[in-house]
Amino acid sequence: MTTPPPPVSPVPTAVPPRVLTVAGSDSGGGAGIQADLKAMLALGAHGMSVLTAVTAQNSLGVRGAWELPLDAIRAQFRAVVDDIGVQAVKTGMLASPEIVETVAELLAALDVPVVVDPVGVSKHGDSLLAREALDAVRTKLLPVATVATPNLDEVAQLTGVRVGTEREMRRAATAVLEFGPRWALVKGGHLPGDAVDLLTDGTEEHWLRSARLDNRHTHGTGCTLASAIAAHLAHGMPVPEATAAAKEYVTGAIAAGFPLGTGIGPVDHAWRWR
């Protein structure tokens, strides 16, 4: 009689850092939850999600958006946090004052880094945040942020400060910090010349500069950058190092951005693997 082989013991597997994205879904896969999870995977993190809204979206723009009920947002959040746990959180499209306030309340109870991408409009110019939600972002969400990552249009929406030159980015960052985030990353991608971002906590300044790339396929850039920062923070990096590494990653993703559909294609989250 043949002796059966001994049972195979499972090989211990290291658990990657866990990062939660709280954002909307992009059906075209270029931005939102889909971009967040791809970036987190590419940077060695396990991505988890709380959907706040569903959009019908493609390379040409947003055809429609539907908010999820507050109970559904709370239930998703509690399901992940209470069982799996998180080591960093990234927020994106929150749409309404009620969603902003609900998410801010949930995040305030966590003791992990929070990256807030105060999404106001899509790459195509479609509004993703109700005007009446701006005050909730200022007074509820930004105070719980470790890093806030507004672009220049979002800075103008939130603070009234309009930036036309690189020098004026300091004033913009100061205005954002007044709402309570520990760090502000003001993204100067809309200015002419190099792609320059300013990271500051009001004391330290870090200027992050990269060459401007001749590629129109940049859908998902902001979501990807904020998610990359969150992934690096979950790995234990300090904010300046996490942000610099995220900038390097997203610059490569923009360089490798590819055409998809007939409009603006996405950045390539897997550019390091190709």
N, C-alpha and C positions, 0 to 999 in steps of 0.2 A: 504494500500500500504506500502510495506517495505521500510524503509529509508535506502538508501545506506550507507555503512560505510564511514567515512571520509577518504580522500586520505592519503596514507602513505608517510610521509616525509622521504627522504633519510637520513640514519644515516651518520653523518660526519665520514670520514675515514682518518686517518693519512697517509700522503704520505711518504713512506720510502725513505731513501737517494738514490740518483740516481747515478749509476756508469756506465761508458762507457768503453767497451773493444774494442780495435782496434787491430785485430789479424786475424789469419787464422782459417779456419774450419777444424776440425778433424772428418772425417766421422765415426770413431769408437767411438766417444763420450768421449774419455779419457782425451784429452788435448785440447789446442786451445780455440776457442770461447765457445765450449760446456762445458769445464771444468770451464772456467771463470764464465759463467752464473750460473752454479750450486753452485760454491763457494759463489758468491754474494748473491744468494737466501738463502743459509744456514746461512749467516751472517746478514740477515735482510736488505739487500739492493735490490733495483730494478735494475737489469742488463739490459743494452742496448748494441747494437753491431754495429761495422763497420767492415764488412768483407774485408780483404785485399787479401785473396787467398783462394782457395778451394783445399783441399788435398784428395786424395783417400788413406785412412790410416786404418790400423787395428792393432791387437796386435803384428803383426810381423814386421811392418814397414810402410814406406810411399811408395806407388806404383806410385804416380804421384802428381804433384802440378801445379796449374794454377792461375796466378796472375789476379786480377781484374783490369779493366782500372782505371786510375787515376780519371777520371770524376765520376765513380761509387763510389770511395772512398770518394771524396769530397761531393758528393750528399748525401750519407748516413750520413756523419758527420754533415753537415748543417741541414739535416732534424731533427736529434735528438737535436742538440745543440740549434738551433733557436726556436724550439717549446717547448721541454720538459725541456731542461737545464740539466746540469751535476754538480755533486759535487766532483767527482774524476774521473780520467781516468787511465786505465791500457793499455799498449801496449805490443804486443807479436810479432808474426811472421810478418815481414814487407818485407822480401824477396829481394827487389831490391833497388838500390840507389834512383831511382825516387820515389818509395813508401815511403822510409824513409824520403826524403826531403819534400814530400807533407804532410805527417803526422806531421812532426816537425813544419812546417809552420802553420798548423791548430792549433796545440797545443800551439804555442807561443802566440796566441791571447787570450787564456783562463787564468783565474785567479783562478785555482783550482789545488789541488795536482795531480801530474802525476807520476805514477809508471811505469818505463821502465824495462821490462824484455827483454834484448837484445838477443833474441832467435837465436842461431847459428846452433844447430843441434837438432834433435829429440832424444828421449830416446833410439831409436834404432840405432843412429849414422848417420841418414840421414840428409844431409845439408838442412837447411831452410833459409839460408841467403847467398846471392851471395858474394863472396870474395870482389868484387868491391864495395859492399855496406858498408863495414866496416868503410871507411873514413866518409861517411855520418852519420853513427851512432855516431862516435866520435865527429864530428864537428857540427852536426845539432840536433841530437836527445838527446844525453846525456846532453847538456846544458839546455834543458827545463825540465829535470827530477827533481822531488822532491826526489825520491828514485830510484836508479838503482840497479838491483838485479842479477848481473851476477854470474854464477857458475864458477868454476876454469878453465874449458875449454874456456868459453867465456871471462874471464879475460885475458887468454893467447892470444886469437884471437885479442882482442881490444888493449892490452897494451904491449904484448910481455913478461909479467911477468909470470913465471911459479912457481907454489906453490907446495911444497912437504911436508911442515910441517905447523902446526898450527901457529907457530911464523911468518912464511912468509906471512900470510894473511894480516898483517898490511901493508906491502910493496905493496901488490896487491891493497888494498883499497885506498892507497895514489895515486897509478897510475890511478885508475878509477876516483877519485875525480878531478884529473887534467883536465879532460874533461868537468867539469862543473856541474855535479849533486850536489844537496845540501847534499844528503846522499848517501853513498854506502853501500849496503848489499852484502858482499862477502860470497857466500855459499860454505862451506867446506865439503859438503856431500860426495865428492869423496876421502877425506882423510881417512886413517884408524882410528879406534877408534870411539868415540862419534861423533854424527852429530853436528858440531860446525859451527856457522855462526858469522861473525863480521859485526856489524852495526856501522858506524862512519861518522861524518861530518868533520873530521879533527881535532876536538877538543874533543868531547865526544867519548867514546868507549863503546859499549854494546856487550858483548859476549853472544850469545844465544846457549845454549847447550841442547841436548837431547840424550837419549840413542839410539844407532843404532839398528834398528828393523830388525828382521830376516824375511823379507817379500820382495820377488822379484817384487811384483805387485805395482809399483811406477810410472806408466805412468801418466803424468800430474802434477807431483809434483811442478815443477817450475811455471807453469801457475797458479796453485792453490794458491801457496804462494803469488805471486805478486797480484793476484785478491783479496786475503784475506786482504793484506795490504791496497789496494785501498778501499775496503769496510769499513775497520775500520777508515781510514782517512776520508771517507765520513760521518761517524758517528761523526766526530769531534775529534778523538783521536790525540794526538801528535805522531810524527813519531816513537819514541822509544817504546811507549806503543802499537801503532798499529802493529808494527813489531813483538813485543813479543807475542801479542795475535794471530797474524797470524801464527807464528811459532808453538804455542800450537795447533791451529786448524789443521794445515797441518800434524803435528806429529800424531794426532789422525786419520787423514784420511789415512796416510801411514799404521798405525797399522791395519786399517780395510780394506786395499786394497784387492781386490778379483780377482780370476782368470777369465779371459774373453777371449775367443778364445784359441789359442794354444801357444801364446807368453806371453808378459808382460801385465798383467792386470792393470786396473786403480786404483788410490786411491779412497776411498769412501767419496765423498763430504757430504753424509747424515749420517755420522757415529754418530752424536749426536742424531739423531732421532730414531736410531734403538734400 
